[in-house]
Amino acid sequence: MSAAVLDLALAALQAAVLVAAGPLFAGAIATLKARAQMRRGAPPWQRWADLARLWRKEAVVSEDASWLARAGPYAVFGASLAAAACVPVFAVRAPSPYAPDLVVTVALFAAVRVVQSLVALEAGTAFGGMAASRHLALSALGEPALVLATLTLALSAGSTDLAAISRAVASAPHGWLAPSHLLALAALWLVTLSETGRVPVDNPATHLELTMVHEGLTLEASGRHLALLEWAAAVRQIALFTLVATLFLPWGIALAPTPAALATGAVAWAAKLALFAVVVAATESLTARLRLFRIPEFLGMAFLLALLAFASDSLFR
């Protein structure tokens, strides 16, 4: 098997792992959160059962909606799948000029946000428009911090290729102790909580129309369309947390496509995601959701941390 074919197969395998494990990761967070609140909760695989149930139902679309209401959920899922394929999971790809980089990944996430907001507006309801406007406003505040935090590592690696960044950080065992690295990690963590609709930015367990943001985008969706949107949200969530793990904490990631290295990388990736699930569940059990007008301050703090990381990296360099 040639190196190009092996690299393509490895990228497809990692994307398939994210697509399959996305609902399971979301269900694990919900289960841990329920246990932390002294409730039994649903099993982690309940999200897969919910998606299968929704997939068997017919999608109901408003008579006044355009073709975008029917094609939008498929476009959201496709773009989410493409973004997941850009993220290294348990192994890094071989250097290639055609490999997707940081700019492509951020552009795919932005495309998902725009299309999903348009789908929410198609129903013509007040709650859909309110959720879409909030979603785009928060994304406009969080995206600069996301780009600046990852760009700090990209400058150190000399490339915007996510695999090259992960390889460079993994090759420097003590580099993660640098102030710029820790500041960028904190900034990306705050942005990840915002982009995935977690507390304190949003509460995925609430359905109060006046307070929800991400849940309001799917309020009018049903059947297969709702299943695609929920599945895409789970894929983006695990992709963003994987981005944190592989760029800032890439210990154990496979630098060579050998069976032993791939097995070690898969175990390390699963352990880091399990740790993230515990941290998110504990955080959501101990903190409350911020008021809507305080969320820009939260994302402003993330941007400030990313700016300090970029400035300190340039200064010490």
C-alpha positions as CSV (number, residue, x, y, z in Angstrom):
1,M,0.0,0.0,0.0
2,S,1.4,3.4,-1.0
3,A,2.0,6.2,1.5
4,A,-0.7,8.4,-0.1
5,V,-3.4,5.6,0.1
6,L,-2.4,4.8,3.7
7,D,-2.6,8.4,4.7
8,L,-6.1,8.8,3.0
9,A,-7.3,5.6,4.7
10,L,-6.1,6.8,8.1
11,A,-7.8,10.2,7.6
12,A,-11.1,8.4,6.7
13,L,-10.8,6.1,9.7
14,Q,-10.3,9.1,12.1
15,A,-13.2,10.9,10.6
16,A,-15.4,7.8,11.0
17,V,-14.4,7.5,14.6
18,L,-15.5,11.1,15.3
19,V,-18.8,10.6,13.5
20,A,-19.5,7.4,15.4
21,A,-18.3,8.5,18.8
22,G,-19.9,12.0,18.7
23,P,-23.3,11.0,20.1
24,L,-21.6,8.6,22.6
25,F,-19.4,11.5,23.9
26,A,-22.5,13.7,24.3
27,G,-24.3,11.0,26.1
28,A,-21.4,10.3,28.4
29,I,-21.4,14.0,29.5
30,A,-25.1,13.8,30.2
31,T,-24.7,10.6,32.2
32,L,-21.8,12.0,34.3
33,K,-23.7,15.2,34.9
34,A,-26.8,13.2,36.1
35,R,-24.7,11.1,38.4
36,A,-23.0,14.3,39.8
37,Q,-26.5,15.6,40.5
38,M,-27.5,12.4,42.3
39,R,-29.7,11.3,39.4
40,R,-29.6,8.0,37.5
41,G,-29.8,9.6,34.1
42,A,-29.9,7.9,30.7
43,P,-27.1,5.5,29.5
44,P,-24.4,7.1,27.3
45,W,-25.7,5.2,24.2
46,Q,-29.2,6.8,24.6
47,R,-28.2,9.5,22.1
48,W,-27.8,6.9,19.4
49,A,-31.2,5.4,20.2
50,D,-32.7,8.9,20.0
51,L,-31.1,9.5,16.6
52,A,-32.4,6.2,15.3
53,R,-35.9,7.0,16.5
54,L,-35.8,10.4,14.8
55,W,-34.4,9.0,11.6
56,R,-37.5,6.8,11.2
57,K,-39.8,9.7,11.5
58,E,-40.9,12.0,8.7
59,A,-39.6,15.6,8.6
60,V,-42.4,18.2,8.7
61,V,-41.5,21.4,6.9
62,S,-43.4,24.7,6.8
63,E,-45.3,25.4,3.5
64,D,-43.7,28.8,3.3
65,A,-40.2,27.4,3.6
66,S,-37.9,27.3,0.6
67,W,-35.7,24.4,-0.6
68,L,-33.1,25.5,1.9
69,A,-35.2,24.1,4.8
70,R,-34.9,20.6,3.2
71,A,-31.4,20.7,1.9
72,G,-29.9,22.7,4.8
73,P,-29.7,19.8,7.4
74,Y,-27.8,17.7,4.9
75,A,-25.5,20.6,4.1
76,V,-24.9,21.1,7.8
77,F,-24.1,17.5,8.4
78,G,-21.8,17.3,5.3
79,A,-19.8,20.4,6.4
80,S,-19.5,19.0,9.9
81,L,-18.2,15.8,8.6
82,A,-15.7,17.6,6.4
83,A,-14.5,19.6,9.4
84,A,-14.2,16.4,11.5
85,A,-12.0,15.0,8.7
86,C,-9.6,17.9,9.1
87,V,-8.9,17.2,12.8
88,P,-6.2,14.7,13.7
89,V,-7.6,12.3,16.3
90,F,-5.1,9.6,17.4
91,A,-2.5,9.9,14.5
92,V,-1.0,12.7,12.5
93,R,-0.9,12.6,8.7
94,A,2.2,12.7,6.6
95,P,3.2,16.2,5.4
96,S,1.3,17.2,2.3
97,P,0.6,20.5,0.5
98,Y,-3.0,19.4,-0.1
99,A,-3.8,18.6,3.6
100,P,-6.6,20.6,5.1
101,D,-5.2,23.3,7.5
102,L,-6.4,25.6,10.2
103,V,-8.0,28.1,7.7
104,V,-10.0,25.4,6.0
105,T,-11.2,24.0,9.4
106,V,-12.3,27.4,10.7
107,A,-14.0,28.1,7.3
108,L,-16.0,24.9,7.5
109,F,-17.2,25.6,11.1
110,A,-18.2,29.1,9.9
111,A,-20.1,27.6,7.0
112,V,-22.0,25.4,9.3
113,R,-23.0,28.3,11.5
114,V,-24.3,30.3,8.5
115,V,-26.3,27.5,7.0
116,Q,-27.8,26.4,10.3
117,S,-28.8,30.0,11.0
118,L,-30.5,30.2,7.6
119,V,-32.3,26.9,8.3
120,A,-33.6,28.3,11.6
121,L,-34.9,31.4,9.8
122,E,-36.7,29.3,7.2
123,A,-39.5,28.4,9.6
124,G,-40.4,32.1,10.0
125,T,-40.9,31.9,13.8
126,A,-39.7,34.5,16.3
127,F,-37.7,32.0,18.3
128,G,-35.8,30.8,15.3
129,G,-34.8,34.3,14.3
130,M,-33.8,35.1,17.9
131,A,-31.7,32.0,18.2
132,A,-30.0,32.6,14.8
133,S,-29.1,36.1,15.7
134,R,-27.7,35.1,19.0
135,H,-25.8,32.2,17.5
136,L,-24.1,34.4,14.9
137,A,-23.3,37.1,17.4
138,L,-21.6,34.7,19.8
139,S,-19.8,33.0,17.0
140,A,-18.5,36.4,15.7
141,L,-17.0,37.0,19.2
142,G,-15.6,33.5,19.7
143,E,-14.1,32.9,16.2
144,P,-11.3,35.5,16.5
145,A,-10.2,33.9,19.8
146,L,-10.3,30.4,18.2
147,V,-8.1,31.6,15.3
148,L,-5.7,33.5,17.5
149,A,-5.2,30.7,20.0
150,T,-4.4,28.1,17.3
151,L,-2.3,30.6,15.3
152,T,0.0,30.9,18.3
153,L,0.9,27.2,18.0
154,A,1.0,27.5,14.2
155,L,3.7,30.1,14.4
156,S,5.8,27.9,16.6
157,A,5.3,24.9,14.2
158,G,5.9,27.0,11.1
159,S,2.7,25.7,9.5
160,T,-1.0,26.0,9.6
161,D,-1.5,22.3,9.0
162,L,-3.2,20.9,12.1
163,A,-1.2,17.6,11.8
164,A,2.1,19.6,11.7
165,I,1.1,21.6,14.7
166,S,0.3,18.5,16.7
167,R,3.5,16.9,15.6
168,A,5.5,19.9,16.7
169,V,3.9,20.1,20.1
170,A,4.3,16.4,20.6
171,S,8.0,16.6,19.7
172,A,8.6,19.2,22.5
173,P,7.8,17.4,25.8
174,H,8.1,20.5,28.0
175,G,6.9,23.0,25.5
176,W,3.3,22.9,26.8
177,L,4.6,24.6,30.0
178,A,5.3,27.8,28.1
179,P,3.0,30.7,29.2
180,S,1.8,31.2,25.6
181,H,0.8,27.6,25.3
182,L,-1.1,27.6,28.6
183,L,-2.9,30.9,27.8
184,A,-3.8,29.6,24.3
185,L,-5.1,26.4,25.9
186,A,-7.3,28.4,28.3
187,A,-8.6,30.6,25.5
188,L,-9.5,27.6,23.2
189,W,-11.2,25.8,26.1
190,L,-13.5,28.8,26.7
191,V,-14.3,29.1,23.0
192,T,-15.0,25.4,22.8
193,L,-17.6,25.7,25.6
194,S,-19.2,28.5,23.7
195,E,-19.2,26.8,20.3
196,T,-20.6,23.5,21.7
197,G,-23.4,25.3,23.7
198,R,-22.1,24.2,27.2
199,V,-22.5,26.0,30.5
200,P,-21.9,28.8,31.3
201,V,-22.7,30.1,27.7
202,D,-25.7,27.9,27.1
203,N,-27.4,25.0,28.8
204,P,-28.1,22.0,26.4
205,A,-30.6,20.6,28.9
206,T,-33.0,23.5,28.8
207,H,-35.8,24.2,26.4
208,L,-36.8,27.7,27.6
209,E,-37.2,29.7,24.4
210,L,-36.3,33.0,25.9
211,T,-32.9,31.8,27.2
212,M,-31.6,29.1,24.8
213,V,-29.3,29.7,21.9
214,H,-28.1,26.5,20.2
215,E,-31.3,24.6,21.0
216,G,-33.4,27.3,19.5
217,L,-31.7,26.6,16.1
218,T,-33.4,23.2,15.9
219,L,-36.7,24.2,17.6
220,E,-38.7,23.8,14.3
221,A,-36.8,20.8,12.9
222,S,-38.3,17.3,13.1
223,G,-37.7,13.8,11.9
224,R,-34.7,13.1,9.8
225,H,-33.8,16.8,9.6
226,L,-33.6,17.0,13.4
227,A,-31.6,13.8,13.5
228,L,-29.1,15.2,11.1
229,L,-28.8,18.5,13.0
230,E,-28.4,16.8,16.3
231,W,-25.8,14.3,14.9
232,A,-23.9,17.2,13.3
233,A,-23.8,19.1,16.6
234,A,-22.4,16.0,18.3
235,V,-19.8,15.6,15.6
236,R,-18.7,19.3,15.9
237,Q,-18.6,19.0,19.7
238,I,-16.3,16.0,19.8
239,A,-14.2,17.5,16.9
240,L,-13.6,20.7,18.9
241,F,-12.7,18.8,22.1
242,T,-10.4,16.6,20.0
243,L,-8.8,19.7,18.6
244,V,-8.0,20.8,22.2
245,A,-6.5,17.3,22.9
246,T,-4.5,16.9,19.8
247,L,-3.1,20.4,19.5
248,F,-2.4,21.3,23.1
249,L,-2.2,17.9,24.8
250,P,-0.9,15.6,22.0
251,W,0.7,13.1,24.4
252,G,0.5,9.6,23.0
253,I,-0.6,10.6,19.5
254,A,0.8,8.3,16.8
255,L,3.6,10.0,14.9
256,A,4.0,6.9,12.6
257,P,1.3,4.6,11.2
258,T,2.4,1.5,13.1
259,P,-0.1,-0.8,14.8
260,A,1.5,-0.2,18.3
261,A,1.6,3.6,17.8
262,L,-2.0,3.7,16.5
263,A,-3.3,1.6,19.5
264,T,-1.4,3.9,21.9
265,G,-2.8,7.0,20.2
266,A,-6.4,5.6,20.3
267,V,-6.1,4.8,24.1
268,A,-4.6,8.2,24.8
269,W,-7.3,10.0,22.8
270,A,-10.1,8.1,24.6
271,A,-8.5,8.8,28.0
272,K,-8.3,12.6,27.3
273,L,-11.9,12.8,26.1
274,A,-13.0,10.9,29.2
275,L,-11.2,13.5,31.3
276,F,-12.8,16.3,29.3
277,A,-16.2,14.7,29.9
278,V,-15.6,14.6,33.6
279,V,-14.5,18.2,33.7
280,V,-17.4,19.5,31.7
281,A,-19.9,17.5,33.8
282,A,-18.4,18.8,37.0
283,T,-18.3,22.4,35.7
284,E,-22.0,22.3,34.6
285,S,-23.0,20.8,38.0
286,L,-21.2,23.5,40.0
287,T,-21.8,26.6,37.9
288,A,-24.8,28.4,36.5
289,R,-25.5,29.7,33.1
290,L,-24.5,33.3,32.5
291,R,-27.0,36.0,31.7
292,L,-27.1,36.7,28.0
293,F,-25.6,40.1,28.3
294,R,-22.6,38.7,30.3
295,I,-21.6,36.2,27.6
296,P,-19.7,38.8,25.5
297,E,-17.6,39.4,28.6
298,F,-16.9,35.7,28.8
299,L,-15.9,35.5,25.1
300,G,-13.9,38.8,25.5
301,M,-11.9,37.1,28.2
302,A,-11.2,34.2,25.8
303,F,-10.0,36.7,23.1
304,L,-7.8,38.5,25.7
305,L,-6.2,35.2,26.7
306,A,-5.6,34.3,23.1
307,L,-4.1,37.8,22.4
308,L,-1.8,37.5,25.5
309,A,-0.7,34.1,24.3
310,F,0.1,35.4,20.8
311,A,1.9,38.4,22.3
312,S,3.9,36.4,24.8
313,D,4.9,33.8,22.2
314,S,6.2,36.6,19.9
315,L,8.0,38.3,22.8
316,F,9.8,35.2,24.1
317,R,10.6,34.1,20.6
